């Protein structure tokens, strides 16, 4: 199997991210430990990003497949406008995690979700809700 330089760079960034993150545990729900990660603690990671937009009261849904044996999941919702408030809820096959709101005033919510052992494999649903939005708010969502 041929490995490109980009693949190696992505792997190195991912390893640095996971090993270098220190976060504050903010919730223990459904057996999951949910840590709030500050954007300053994130390394530059190249992962697919979903761009979206929403208005007041709107809900957008996304799915992410967690393979068997996965130790953690990072969900990063970034809209960059603290004047608007979005809510983030993650629904695992074995429980609901959230909702969470931006408490840092940055327009960003980054969660590191872990569980003793491994995460429940299967389809995870991610709900982004326009809690308090004036006009149209654009955002980026990354899961890795």
SVG drawing of the C-alpha trace seen along z (x, -y; Angstrom):
<svg xmlns="http://www.w3.org/2000/svg" viewBox="-38 -40 43 43">
<polyline fill="none" stroke="black" stroke-width="0.4" points="0.0,0.0 1.4,-3.4 1.1,-6.1 1.2,-9.7 2.8,-12.6 -0.6,-14.1 -1.8,-10.9 1.3,-10.9 0.8,-14.6 -2.9,-14.0 -1.9,-11.0 0.8,-13.0 -1.6,-15.9 -4.2,-13.6 -1.7,-12.0 -0.5,-15.3 -4.1,-16.5 -5.1,-13.5 -2.0,-13.4 -1.7,-17.2 -5.3,-18.0 -6.0,-18.7 -9.6,-19.4 -12.1,-20.0 -14.6,-17.2 -18.0,-18.9 -20.4,-16.0 -20.7,-12.3 -23.9,-11.2 -24.9,-7.7 -21.5,-6.4 -19.6,-9.0 -17.1,-11.5 -17.5,-14.7 -14.6,-17.2 -14.9,-20.8 -11.8,-21.5 -10.6,-25.1 -9.8,-26.1 -6.3,-27.1 -5.7,-23.5 -6.5,-22.2 -3.7,-21.5 -4.2,-22.1 -5.9,-18.9 -6.9,-18.3 -10.3,-16.5 -13.4,-16.8 -15.5,-19.8 -19.2,-20.3 -20.3,-23.9 -23.9,-24.9 -26.1,-27.8 -29.2,-28.3 -31.6,-30.8 -33.5,-31.1 -35.1,-27.9 -33.8,-25.8 -32.4,-22.3 -29.8,-20.7 -28.9,-17.0 -25.7,-15.2 -24.5,-11.6 -21.1,-10.1 -20.3,-6.4 -18.2,-5.3 -16.3,-2.1 -15.9,0.7 -12.9,0.1 -13.0,-3.8 -11.6,-5.2 -12.9,-8.8 -14.7,-11.3 -14.2,-15.0 -17.1,-17.1 -16.1,-20.7 -18.9,-23.3 -17.5,-26.7 -19.6,-29.7 -17.3,-32.4 -20.0,-34.9 -20.7,-34.9 -23.6,-37.3 -25.5,-34.2 -26.1,-31.0 -26.1,-27.5 -26.7,-24.3 -24.9,-21.0 -26.4,-17.6 -24.7,-14.3 -26.9,-11.2 -25.0,-7.9 -26.6,-4.5 -26.7,-4.1 -27.5,-7.6 -27.9,-11.3 -25.0,-13.7 -26.0,-17.3 -27.2,-19.8 -24.1,-22.0 -23.8,-25.8 -20.8,-28.1 -19.8,-29.1 -16.5,-30.7 -18.0,-33.5 -16.0,-32.5 -18.8,-31.1 -17.4,-27.6 -18.2,-24.3 -15.6,-21.6 -16.3,-18.3 -14.0,-15.4 -16.2,-12.3 -14.7,-9.3 -16.0,-6.2 -14.3,-3.5 -13.3,-1.0 -14.5,-2.2 -17.4,-4.2 -20.6,-2.5 -20.1,-1.6 -22.6,-2.5 -24.4,-5.7 -24.1,-8.7 -26.4,-11.7 -25.3,-15.2 -27.9,-18.0 -27.1,-21.6 -29.9,-23.9 -30.3,-27.7 -30.9,-28.6 -30.7,-32.4 -29.8,-33.5 -30.3,-36.9 -30.3,-36.6 -28.5,-33.7 -25.6,-32.2 -23.0,-30.2 -21.0,-27.5 -18.5,-24.7 -18.8,-21.2 -16.0,-18.7 -16.0,-15.2 -13.0,-13.1"/>
</svg>
